[in-house]
Amino acid sequence: MLVIRLARIGRKNTAAFRIVLQDKTQSPKSAAKEELGSYNPHPKERKDQIQLNAERIQYWIKQGAQPSATMHNMLVELGLIQGKKKRVVGTKKGAKAAAEKAAAESAPAEEAPKA
């Protein structure tokens, strides 16, 4: 599956990111199929932080590429996609509990046997 995500570049303590299209199983540091933009969190103005190729991002989403949670939130903020923002930060224990809760809510309730 193809995923649109951030790949870290830049010096130590001065992070910058490329927005890339990769296979989900690849490491973010490996070669990307396509570079779709960049994100530099250091400028104060939000418009100076993000540069996107919106046409290519929309094309790849139509082809079935899934944005990572962080990229999903950026794209919702910029108005490129519709929907609610996703929770990104959480502990492993919290993520596991949330996944179990979501699975329990989506599964139909089982009826208890009558005795």
N, CA, C and O atoms as a printed pandas DataFrame, in Angstrom:
     atom_number atom_name residue_name chain_id  residue_number  x_coord  y_coord  z_coord
0              1         N          MET        A               1    0.840   -1.167    0.000
1              2        CA          MET        A               1    0.000    0.000    0.000
2              3         C          MET        A               1    0.892    1.238    0.000
3              4         O          MET        A               1    1.909    1.284    0.692
4              5         N          LEU        A               2    0.503    2.228   -0.775
5              6        CA          LEU        A               2    1.240    3.483   -0.816
6              7         C          LEU        A               2    0.770    4.416    0.281
7              8         O          LEU        A               2   -0.417    4.467    0.604
8              9         N          VAL        A               3    1.716    5.158    0.854
9             10        CA          VAL        A               3    1.404    6.067    1.944
10            11         C          VAL        A               3    2.088    7.410    1.685
11            12         O          VAL        A               3    3.213    7.458    1.188
12            13         N          ILE        A               4    1.405    8.484    2.025
13            14        CA          ILE        A               4    1.964    9.832    1.951
14            15         C          ILE        A               4    2.377   10.192    3.369
15            16         O          ILE        A               4    1.538   10.247    4.268
16            17         N          ARG        A               5    3.672   10.438    3.575
17            18        CA          ARG        A               5    4.152   10.699    4.924
18            19         C          ARG        A               5    5.333   11.653    4.916
19            20         O          ARG        A               5    5.826   12.064    3.865
20            21         N          LEU        A               6    5.777   11.996    6.136
21            22        CA          LEU        A               6    6.909   12.892    6.303
22            23         C          LEU        A               6    8.189   12.070    6.422
23            24         O          LEU        A               6    8.217   11.038    7.094
24            25         N          ALA        A               7    9.251   12.541    5.759
25            26        CA          ALA        A               7   10.569   11.938    5.878
26            27         C          ALA        A               7   11.503   13.012    6.417
27            28         O          ALA        A               7   11.652   14.071    5.807
28            29         N          ARG        A               8   12.125   12.750    7.543
29            30        CA          ARG        A               8   12.949   13.760    8.207
30            31         C          ARG        A               8   14.241   14.004    7.451
31            32         O          ARG        A               8   14.909   13.067    7.014
32            33         N          ILE        A               9   14.583   15.278    7.303
33            34        CA          ILE        A               9   15.859   15.698    6.733
34            35         C          ILE        A               9   16.380   16.811    7.628
35            36         O          ILE        A               9   15.720   17.172    8.602
36            37         N          GLY        A              10   17.521   17.349    7.328
37            38        CA          GLY        A              10   18.035   18.477    8.096
38            39         C          GLY        A              10   19.009   18.038    9.166
39            40         O          GLY        A              10   19.226   16.848    9.393
40            41         N          ARG        A              11   19.589   19.029    9.818
41            42        CA          ARG        A              11   20.584   18.779   10.843
42            43         C          ARG        A              11   19.973   18.356   12.168
43            44         O          ARG        A              11   18.760   18.408   12.369
44            45         N          LYS        A              12   20.847   17.940   13.056
45            46        CA          LYS        A              12   20.427   17.629   14.420
46            47         C          LYS        A              12   19.896   18.904   15.062
47            48         O          LYS        A              12   20.511   19.963   14.940
48            49         N          ASN        A              13   18.762   18.808   15.741
49            50        CA          ASN        A              13   18.090   19.924   16.410
50            51         C          ASN        A              13   17.515   20.969   15.449
51            52         O          ASN        A              13   17.027   22.004   15.903
52            53         N          THR        A              14   17.558   20.732   14.165
53            54        CA          THR        A              14   16.974   21.638   13.182
54            55         C          THR        A              14   16.231   20.781   12.163
55            56         O          THR        A              14   16.647   20.677   11.009
56            57         N          ALA        A              15   15.163   20.187   12.582
57            58        CA          ALA        A              15   14.444   19.242   11.736
58            59         C          ALA        A              15   13.719   19.967   10.606
59            60         O          ALA        A              15   13.209   21.074   10.779
60            61         N          ALA        A              16   13.689   19.326    9.470
61            62        CA          ALA        A              16   12.863   19.719    8.340
62            63         C          ALA        A              16   12.387   18.399    7.740
63            64         O          ALA        A              16   12.990   17.353    7.978
64            65         N          PHE        A              17   11.322   18.448    6.974
65            66        CA          PHE        A              17   10.729   17.212    6.472
66            67         C          PHE        A              17   10.386   17.336    4.999
67            68         O          PHE        A              17   10.011   18.407    4.522
68            69         N          ARG        A              18   10.520   16.233    4.290
69            70        CA          ARG        A              18    9.995   16.113    2.934
70            71         C          ARG        A              18    8.669   15.380    3.031
71            72         O          ARG        A              18    8.503   14.483    3.858
72            73         N          ILE        A              19    7.735   15.764    2.191
73            74        CA          ILE        A              19    6.474   15.038    2.087
74            75         C          ILE        A              19    6.643   14.097    0.906
75            76         O          ILE        A              19    6.802   14.542   -0.231
76            77         N          VAL        A              20    6.610   12.792    1.176
77            78        CA          VAL        A              20    6.953   11.801    0.170
78            79         C          VAL        A              20    5.860   10.751    0.009
79            80         O          VAL        A              20    5.032   10.542    0.895
80            81         N          LEU        A              21    5.885   10.101   -1.142
81            82        CA          LEU        A              21    5.029    8.957   -1.431
82            83         C          LEU        A              21    5.925    7.731   -1.401
83            84         O          LEU        A              21    6.894    7.644   -2.156
84            85         N          GLN        A              22    5.600    6.777   -0.523
85            86        CA          GLN        A              22    6.386    5.557   -0.396
86            87         C          GLN        A              22    5.479    4.368   -0.164
87            88         O          GLN        A              22    4.294    4.513    0.136
88            89         N          ASP        A              23    6.062    3.183   -0.311
89            90        CA          ASP        A              23    5.378    1.975    0.101
90            91         C          ASP        A              23    5.385    1.943    1.623
91            92         O          ASP        A              23    6.376    2.329    2.243
92            93         N          LYS        A              24    4.305    1.494    2.228
93            94        CA          LYS        A              24    4.168    1.529    3.688
94            95         C          LYS        A              24    5.251    0.731    4.401
95            96         O          LYS        A              24    5.639    1.083    5.514
96            97         N          THR        A              25    5.742   -0.331    3.785
97            98        CA          THR        A              25    6.720   -1.187    4.440
98            99         C          THR        A              25    8.135   -0.607    4.389
99           100         O          THR        A              25    9.013   -1.090    5.104
100          101         N          GLN        A              26    8.379    0.400    3.575
101          102        CA          GLN        A              26    9.702    0.993    3.461
102          103         C          GLN        A              26    9.999    1.919    4.627
103          104         O          GLN        A              26    9.090    2.491    5.229
104          105         N          SER        A              27   11.263    2.058    4.935
105          106        CA          SER        A              27   11.702    3.012    5.940
106          107         C          SER        A              27   11.525    4.427    5.385
107          108         O          SER        A              27   11.743    4.640    4.193
108          109         N          PRO        A              28   11.140    5.391    6.209
109          110        CA          PRO        A              28   11.013    6.760    5.712
110          111         C          PRO        A              28   12.316    7.328    5.153
111          112         O          PRO        A              28   12.281    8.274    4.366
112          113         N          LYS        A              29   13.464    6.772    5.544
113          114        CA          LYS        A              29   14.746    7.252    5.041
114          115         C          LYS        A              29   15.114    6.658    3.683
115          116         O          LYS        A              29   16.051    7.132    3.040
116          117         N          SER        A              30   14.397    5.635    3.241
117          118        CA          SER        A              30   14.712    5.019    1.955
118          119         C          SER        A              30   14.179    5.878    0.808
119          120         O          SER        A              30   13.478    6.866    1.025
120          121         N          ALA        A              31   14.520    5.485   -0.387
121          122        CA          ALA        A              31   14.135    6.253   -1.573
122          123         C          ALA        A              31   12.613    6.329   -1.712
123          124         O          ALA        A              31   11.906    5.355   -1.450
124          125         N          ALA        A              32   12.126    7.486   -2.122
125          126        CA          ALA        A              32   10.693    7.702   -2.279
126          127         C          ALA        A              32   10.302    7.542   -3.742
127          128         O          ALA        A              32   11.108    7.774   -4.642
128          129         N          LYS        A              33    9.051    7.140   -3.968
129          130        CA          LYS        A              33    8.544    7.055   -5.333
130          131         C          LYS        A              33    8.389    8.453   -5.915
131          132         O          LYS        A              33    8.664    8.678   -7.094
132          133         N          GLU        A              34    7.943    9.395   -5.075
133          134        CA          GLU        A              34    7.760   10.773   -5.535
134          135         C          GLU        A              34    7.813   11.714   -4.338
135          136         O          GLU        A              34    7.297   11.401   -3.265
136          137         N          GLU        A              35    8.446   12.878   -4.532
137          138        CA          GLU        A              35    8.458   13.914   -3.511
138          139         C          GLU        A              35    7.303   14.866   -3.807
139          140         O          GLU        A              35    7.192   15.394   -4.913
140          141         N          LEU        A              36    6.439   15.082   -2.805
141          142        CA          LEU        A              36    5.211   15.850   -2.999
142          143         C          LEU        A              36    5.231   17.220   -2.331
143          144         O          LEU        A              36    4.267   17.976   -2.452
144          145         N          GLY        A              37    6.298   17.548   -1.637
145          146        CA          GLY        A              37    6.378   18.851   -0.990
146          147         C          GLY        A              37    7.364   18.822    0.150
147          148         O          GLY        A              37    8.164   17.896    0.283
148          149         N          SER        A              38    7.293   19.871    0.989
149          150        CA          SER        A              38    8.182   19.947    2.134
150          151         C          SER        A              38    7.480   20.640    3.289
151          152         O          SER        A              38    6.504   21.369    3.106
152          153         N          TYR        A              39    8.009   20.389    4.496
153          154        CA          TYR        A              39    7.476   20.991    5.714
154          155         C          TYR        A              39    8.642   21.393    6.595
155          156         O          TYR        A              39    9.457   20.554    6.978
156          157         N          ASN        A              40    8.724   22.686    6.920
157          158        CA          ASN        A              40    9.747   23.214    7.801
158          159         C          ASN        A              40    9.040   23.857    8.984
159          160         O          ASN        A              40    8.441   24.919    8.817
160          161         N          PRO        A              41    9.082   23.258   10.177
161          162        CA          PRO        A              41    8.320   23.773   11.308
162          163         C          PRO        A              41    8.888   25.040   11.945
163          164         O          PRO        A              41    8.276   25.569   12.873
164          165         N          HIS        A              42   10.026   25.545   11.486
165          166        CA          HIS        A              42   10.690   26.650   12.162
166          167         C          HIS        A              42   10.135   28.046   11.869
167          168         O          HIS        A              42   10.101   28.858   12.793
168          169         N          PRO        A              43    9.698   28.383   10.653
169          170        CA          PRO        A              43    9.125   29.722   10.447
170          171         C          PRO        A              43    7.866   29.933   11.290
171          172         O          PRO        A              43    7.122   28.988   11.550
172          173         N          LYS        A              44    7.633   31.171   11.714
173          174        CA          LYS        A              44    6.482   31.461   12.571
174          175         C          LYS        A              44    5.169   31.438   11.802
175          176         O          LYS        A              44    4.158   31.001   12.351
176          177         N          GLU        A              45    5.146   31.885   10.566
177          178        CA          GLU        A              45    3.931   31.901    9.748
178          179         C          GLU        A              45    3.657   30.498    9.219
179          180         O          GLU        A              45    4.548   29.857    8.662
180          181         N          ARG        A              46    2.422   30.019    9.390
181          182        CA          ARG        A              46    2.061   28.665    8.943
182          183         C          ARG        A              46    2.198   28.526    7.428
183          184         O          ARG        A              46    2.585   27.465    6.937
184          185         N          LYS        A              47    1.884   29.586    6.686
185          186        CA          LYS        A              47    1.976   29.516    5.218
186          187         C          LYS        A              47    3.418   29.348    4.751
187          188         O          LYS        A              47    3.650   28.828    3.660
188          189         N          ASP        A              48    4.399   29.781    5.561
189          190        CA          ASP        A              48    5.812   29.621    5.217
190          191         C          ASP        A              48    6.342   28.237    5.595
191          192         O          ASP        A              48    7.427   27.854    5.158
192          193         N          GLN        A              49    5.601   27.491    6.392
193          194        CA          GLN        A              49    6.065   26.192    6.864
194          195         C          GLN        A              49    5.821   25.071    5.862
195          196         O          GLN        A              49    6.636   24.155    5.751
196          197         N          ILE        A              50    4.716   25.130    5.133
197          198        CA          ILE        A              50    4.307   24.008    4.292
198          199         C          ILE        A              50    4.291   24.411    2.827
199          200         O          ILE        A              50    3.665   25.405    2.456
200          201         N          GLN        A              51    4.982   23.636    1.992
201          202        CA          GLN        A              51    4.904   23.776    0.545
202          203         C          GLN        A              51    4.453   22.430   -0.016
203          204         O          GLN        A              51    5.101   21.409    0.216
204          205         N          LEU        A              52    3.342   22.429   -0.752
205          206        CA          LEU        A              52    2.762   21.190   -1.266
206          207         C          LEU        A              52    2.543   21.261   -2.768
207          208         O          LEU        A              52    2.336   22.335   -3.333
208          209         N          ASN        A              53    2.593   20.103   -3.401
209          210        CA          ASN        A              53    2.132   19.963   -4.771
210          211         C          ASN        A              53    0.725   19.365   -4.661
211          212         O          ASN        A              53    0.552   18.147   -4.718
212          213         N          ALA        A              54   -0.273   20.236   -4.504
213          214        CA          ALA        A              54   -1.641   19.807   -4.193
214          215         C          ALA        A              54   -2.226   18.906   -5.279
215          216         O          ALA        A              54   -2.932   17.947   -4.968
216          217         N          GLU        A              55   -1.942   19.201   -6.545
217          218        CA          GLU        A              55   -2.490   18.385   -7.636
218          219         C          GLU        A              55   -2.004   16.944   -7.538
219          220         O          GLU        A              55   -2.790   16.010   -7.696
220          221         N          ARG        A              56   -0.710   16.761   -7.279
221          222        CA          ARG        A              56   -0.160   15.409   -7.201
222          223         C          ARG        A              56   -0.658   14.672   -5.957
223          224         O          ARG        A              56   -0.892   13.465   -6.008
224          225         N          ILE        A              57   -0.820   15.384   -4.844
225          226        CA          ILE        A              57   -1.336   14.751   -3.632
226          227         C          ILE        A              57   -2.759   14.257   -3.869
227          228         O          ILE        A              57   -3.089   13.127   -3.510
228          229         N          GLN        A              58   -3.607   15.095   -4.472
229          230        CA          GLN        A              58   -4.976   14.675   -4.761
230          231         C          GLN        A              58   -4.997   13.518   -5.750
231          232         O          GLN        A              58   -5.818   12.611   -5.616
232          233         N          TYR        A              59   -4.112   13.533   -6.738
233          234        CA          TYR        A              59   -4.024   12.437   -7.701
234          235         C          TYR        A              59   -3.713   11.122   -6.985
235          236         O          TYR        A              59   -4.382   10.116   -7.218
236          237         N          TRP        A              60   -2.692   11.128   -6.106
237          238        CA          TRP        A              60   -2.292    9.893   -5.442
238          239         C          TRP        A              60   -3.343    9.410   -4.459
239          240         O          TRP        A              60   -3.508    8.203   -4.282
240          241         N          ILE        A              61   -4.058   10.326   -3.813
241          242        CA          ILE        A              61   -5.137    9.907   -2.917
242          243         C          ILE        A              61   -6.243    9.233   -3.726
243          244         O          ILE        A              61   -6.825    8.247   -3.275
244          245         N          LYS        A              62   -6.539    9.760   -4.924
245          246        CA          LYS        A              62   -7.542    9.125   -5.787
246          247         C          LYS        A              62   -7.073    7.752   -6.267
247          248         O          LYS        A              62   -7.895    6.877   -6.540
248          249         N          GLN        A              63   -5.750    7.560   -6.372
249          250        CA          GLN        A              63   -5.203    6.275   -6.791
250          251         C          GLN        A              63   -5.147    5.267   -5.651
251          252         O          GLN        A              63   -4.818    4.101   -5.872
252          253         N          GLY        A              64   -5.467    5.706   -4.420
253          254        CA          GLY        A              64   -5.527    4.780   -3.299
254          255         C          GLY        A              64   -4.461    4.979   -2.237
255          256         O          GLY        A              64   -4.424    4.226   -1.263
256          257         N          ALA        A              65   -3.591    5.972   -2.394
257          258        CA          ALA        A              65   -2.570    6.231   -1.373
258          259         C          ALA        A              65   -3.245    6.780   -0.118
259          260         O          ALA        A              65   -4.172    7.585   -0.202
260          261         N          GLN        A              66   -2.772    6.340    1.040
261          262        CA          GLN        A              66   -3.326    6.775    2.316
262          263         C          GLN        A              66   -2.349    7.726    2.991
263          264         O          GLN        A              66   -1.166    7.398    3.093
264          265         N          PRO        A              67   -2.793    8.888    3.454
265          266        CA          PRO        A              67   -1.885    9.765    4.209
266          267         C          PRO        A              67   -1.685    9.235    5.623
267          268         O          PRO        A              67   -2.588    8.633    6.204
268          269         N          SER        A              68   -0.489    9.464    6.174
269          270        CA          SER        A              68   -0.256    9.115    7.576
270          271         C          SER        A              68   -1.143   10.015    8.429
271          272         O          SER        A              68   -1.729   10.968    7.917
272          273         N          ALA        A              69   -1.246    9.725    9.712
273          274        CA          ALA        A              69   -2.112   10.514   10.592
274          275         C          ALA        A              69   -1.691   11.979   10.614
275          276         O          ALA        A              69   -2.545   12.864   10.557
276          277         N          THR        A              70   -0.401   12.247   10.695
277          278        CA          THR        A              70    0.094   13.619   10.715
278          279         C          THR        A              70   -0.208   14.318    9.390
279          280         O          THR        A              70   -0.649   15.467    9.376
280          281         N          MET        A              71    0.031   13.623    8.279
281          282        CA          MET        A              71   -0.246   14.220    6.968
282          283         C          MET        A              71   -1.741   14.422    6.786
283          284         O          MET        A              71   -2.158   15.421    6.200
284          285         N          HIS        A              72   -2.554   13.496    7.275
285          286        CA          HIS        A              72   -4.004   13.641    7.203
286          287         C          HIS        A              72   -4.429   14.936    7.893
287          288         O          HIS        A              72   -5.233   15.697    7.356
288          289         N          ASN        A              73   -3.886   15.180    9.085
289          290        CA          ASN        A              73   -4.232   16.391    9.826
290          291         C          ASN        A              73   -3.796   17.651    9.080
291          292         O          ASN        A              73   -4.526   18.643    9.076
292          293         N          MET        A              74   -2.618   17.630    8.448
293          294        CA          MET        A              74   -2.160   18.785    7.666
294          295         C          MET        A              74   -3.072   19.034    6.476
295          296         O          MET        A              74   -3.426   20.177    6.186
296          297         N          LEU        A              75   -3.453   17.963    5.786
297          298        CA          LEU        A              75   -4.294   18.103    4.600
298          299         C          LEU        A              75   -5.692   18.585    4.963
299          300         O          LEU        A              75   -6.297   19.343    4.206
300          301         N          VAL        A              76   -6.216   18.155    6.116
301          302        CA          VAL        A              76   -7.514   18.650    6.586
302          303         C          VAL        A              76   -7.399   20.138    6.912
303          304         O          VAL        A              76   -8.279   20.924    6.561
304          305         N          GLU        A              77   -6.314   20.520    7.583
305          306        CA          GLU        A              77   -6.093   21.920    7.947
306          307         C          GLU        A              77   -6.004   22.820    6.712
307          308         O          GLU        A              77   -6.507   23.944    6.726
308          309         N          LEU        A              78   -5.368   22.333    5.651
309          310        CA          LEU        A              78   -5.208   23.117    4.428
310          311         C          LEU        A              78   -6.421   23.033    3.510
311          312         O          LEU        A              78   -6.498   23.760    2.520
312          313         N          GLY        A              79   -7.371   22.152    3.829
313          314        CA          GLY        A              79   -8.592   22.041    3.042
314          315         C          GLY        A              79   -8.474   21.163    1.815
315          316         O          GLY        A              79   -9.342   21.212    0.943
316          317         N          LEU        A              80   -7.419   20.355    1.718
317          318        CA          LEU        A              80   -7.262   19.471    0.560
318          319         C          LEU        A              80   -8.134   18.232    0.666
319          320         O          LEU        A              80   -8.545   17.675   -0.351
320          321         N          ILE        A              81   -8.422   17.793    1.893
321          322        CA          ILE        A              81   -9.330   16.676    2.099
322          323         C          ILE        A              81  -10.327   17.053    3.182
323          324         O          ILE        A              81  -10.077   17.958    3.977
324          325         N          GLN        A              82  -11.452   16.362    3.210
325          326        CA          GLN        A              82  -12.493   16.606    4.194
326          327         C          GLN        A              82  -12.414   15.554    5.287
327          328         O          GLN        A              82  -11.965   14.432    5.050
328          329         N          GLY        A              83  -12.848   15.917    6.480
329          330        CA          GLY        A              83  -12.906   14.958    7.574
330          331         C          GLY        A              83  -12.406   15.568    8.861
331          332         O          GLY        A              83  -11.985   16.724    8.912
332          333         N          LYS        A              84  -12.466   14.751    9.904
333          334        CA          LYS        A              84  -11.978   15.167   11.214
334          335         C          LYS        A              84  -10.486   14.892   11.304
335          336         O          LYS        A              84   -9.956   14.025   10.610
336          337         N          LYS        A              85   -9.819   15.643   12.171
337          338        CA          LYS        A              85   -8.420   15.374   12.441
338          339         C          LYS        A              85   -8.307   14.087   13.263
339          340         O          LYS        A              85   -9.208   13.739   14.026
340          341         N          LYS        A              86   -7.188   13.396   13.090
341          342        CA          LYS        A              86   -6.934   12.153   13.815
342          343         C          LYS        A              86   -6.019   12.419   15.000
343          344         O          LYS        A              86   -5.196   13.334   14.970
344          345         N          ARG        A              87   -6.169   11.616   16.040
345          346        CA          ARG        A              87   -5.268   11.715   17.191
346          347         C          ARG        A              87   -3.937   11.092   16.787
347          348         O          ARG        A              87   -3.890    9.965   16.296
348          349         N          VAL        A              88   -2.859   11.837   17.000
349          350        CA          VAL        A              88   -1.549   11.377   16.562
350          351         C          VAL        A              88   -0.700   10.909   17.726
351          352         O          VAL        A              88   -0.050    9.868   17.630
352          353         N          VAL        A              89   -0.687   11.652   18.824
353          354        CA          VAL        A              89    0.191   11.356   19.948
354          355         C          VAL        A              89   -0.524   10.434   20.922
355          356         O          VAL        A              89   -1.693   10.651   21.243
356          357         N          GLY        A              90    0.157    9.426   21.386
357          358        CA          GLY        A              90   -0.415    8.523   22.369
358          359         C          GLY        A              90    0.591    7.461   22.743
359          360         O          GLY        A              90    1.541    7.211   22.002
360          361         N          THR        A              91    0.393    6.848   23.865
361          362        CA          THR        A              91    1.282    5.773   24.284
362          363         C          THR        A              91    0.870    4.488   23.592
363          364         O          THR        A              91   -0.236    4.384   23.061
364          365         N          LYS        A              92    1.752    3.522   23.602
365          366        CA          LYS        A              92    1.429    2.227   23.004
366          367         C          LYS        A              92    0.241    1.602   23.720
367          368         O          LYS        A              92   -0.646    1.027   23.089
368          369         N          LYS        A              93    0.233    1.720   25.047
369          370        CA          LYS        A              93   -0.857    1.159   25.828
370          371         C          LYS        A              93   -2.164    1.860   25.477
371          372         O          LYS        A              93   -3.196    1.208   25.314
372          373         N          GLY        A              94   -2.126    3.178   25.362
373          374        CA          GLY        A              94   -3.320    3.951   25.013
374          375         C          GLY        A              94   -3.796    3.643   23.607
375          376         O          GLY        A              94   -5.001    3.557   23.368
376          377         N          ALA        A              95   -2.875    3.476   22.675
377          378        CA          ALA        A              95   -3.239    3.153   21.297
378          379         C          ALA        A              95   -3.874    1.769   21.218
379          380         O          ALA        A              95   -4.836    1.563   20.477
380          381         N          LYS        A              96   -3.336    0.826   21.980
381          382        CA          LYS        A              96   -3.883   -0.527   21.985
382          383         C          LYS        A              96   -5.292   -0.522   22.567
383          384         O          LYS        A              96   -6.187   -1.185   22.042
384          385         N          ALA        A              97   -5.491    0.224   23.651
385          386        CA          ALA        A              97   -6.810    0.305   24.277
386          387         C          ALA        A              97   -7.812    0.974   23.343
387          388         O          ALA        A              97   -8.968    0.557   23.266
388          389         N          ALA        A              98   -7.370    2.009   22.634
389          390        CA          ALA        A              98   -8.257    2.701   21.704
390          391         C          ALA        A              98   -8.644    1.785   20.537
391          392         O          ALA        A              98   -9.786    1.804   20.077
392          393         N          ALA        A              99   -7.686    0.986   20.065
393          394        CA          ALA        A              99   -7.966    0.054   18.978
394          395         C          ALA        A              99   -8.958   -1.018   19.420
395          396         O          ALA        A              99   -9.865   -1.379   18.670
396          397         N          GLU        A             100   -8.784   -1.523   20.630
397          398        CA          GLU        A             100   -9.706   -2.537   21.155
398          399         C          GLU        A             100  -11.105   -1.952   21.340
399          400         O          GLU        A             100  -12.105   -2.610   21.053
400          401         N          LYS        A             101  -11.165   -0.707   21.822
401          402        CA          LYS        A             101  -12.453   -0.050   22.022
402          403         C          LYS        A             101  -13.162    0.157   20.685
403          404         O          LYS        A             101  -14.368   -0.069   20.579
404          405         N          ALA        A             102  -12.415    0.587   19.665
405          406        CA          ALA        A             102  -13.000    0.799   18.343
406          407         C          ALA        A             102  -13.494   -0.517   17.754
407          408         O          ALA        A             102  -14.549   -0.557   17.121
408          409         N          ALA        A             103  -12.732   -1.597   17.961
409          410        CA          ALA        A             103  -13.140   -2.906   17.448
410          411         C          ALA        A             103  -14.403   -3.388   18.160
411          412         O          ALA        A             103  -15.283   -3.985   17.540
412          413         N          ALA        A             104  -14.487   -3.128   19.459
413          414        CA          ALA        A             104  -15.657   -3.555   20.230
414          415         C          ALA        A             104  -16.902   -2.775   19.807
415          416         O          ALA        A             104  -18.000   -3.331   19.772
416          417         N          GLU        A             105  -16.735   -1.495   19.488
417          418        CA          GLU        A             105  -17.874   -0.679   19.075
418          419         C          GLU        A             105  -18.378   -1.063   17.689
419          420         O          GLU        A             105  -19.579   -1.009   17.424
420          421         N          SER        A             106  -17.454   -1.455   16.799
421          422        CA          SER        A             106  -17.864   -1.795   15.440
422          423         C          SER        A             106  -18.462   -3.198   15.343
423          424         O          SER        A             106  -19.260   -3.470   14.445
424          425         N          ALA        A             107  -18.085   -4.085   16.256
425          426        CA          ALA        A             107  -18.614   -5.456   16.236
426          427         C          ALA        A             107  -20.011   -5.471   16.867
427          428         O          ALA        A             107  -20.250   -4.766   17.848
428          429         N          PRO        A             108  -20.929   -6.261   16.320
429          430        CA          PRO        A             108  -22.263   -6.341   16.928
430          431         C          PRO        A             108  -22.188   -7.006   18.300
431          432         O          PRO        A             108  -21.374   -7.902   18.524
432          433         N          ALA        A             109  -23.021   -6.570   19.183
433          434        CA          ALA        A             109  -23.035   -7.112   20.545
434          435         C          ALA        A             109  -23.533   -8.557   20.512
435          436         O          ALA        A             109  -24.513   -8.873   19.837
436          437         N          GLU        A             110  -22.849   -9.420   21.247
437          438        CA          GLU        A             110  -23.261  -10.820   21.301
438          439         C          GLU        A             110  -24.320  -10.971   22.389
439          440         O          GLU        A             110  -24.232  -10.368   23.459
440          441         N          GLU        A             111  -25.295  -11.772   22.092
441          442        CA          GLU        A             111  -26.338  -12.008   23.083
442          443         C          GLU        A             111  -25.896  -13.092   24.051
443          444         O          GLU        A             111  -25.285  -14.082   23.650
444          445         N          ALA        A             112  -26.204  -12.904   25.305
445          446        CA          ALA        A             112  -25.866  -13.901   26.308
446          447         C          ALA        A             112  -26.837  -15.065   26.190
447          448         O          ALA        A             112  -28.025  -14.849   25.951
448          449         N          PRO        A             113  -26.355  -16.303   26.352
449          450        CA          PRO        A             113  -27.263  -17.467   26.264
450          451         C          PRO        A             113  -28.257  -17.433   27.414
451          452         O          PRO        A             113  -27.908  -17.104   28.548
452          453         N          LYS        A             114  -29.494  -17.776   27.103
453          454        CA          LYS        A             114  -30.547  -17.774   28.133
454          455         C          LYS        A             114  -30.544  -19.126   28.836
455          456         O          LYS        A             114  -30.491  -20.174   28.191
456          457         N          ALA        A             115  -30.600  -19.090   30.149
457          458        CA          ALA        A             115  -30.580  -20.325   30.914
458          459         C          ALA        A             115  -31.930  -20.623   31.535
459          460         O          ALA        A             115  -32.086  -21.636   32.218
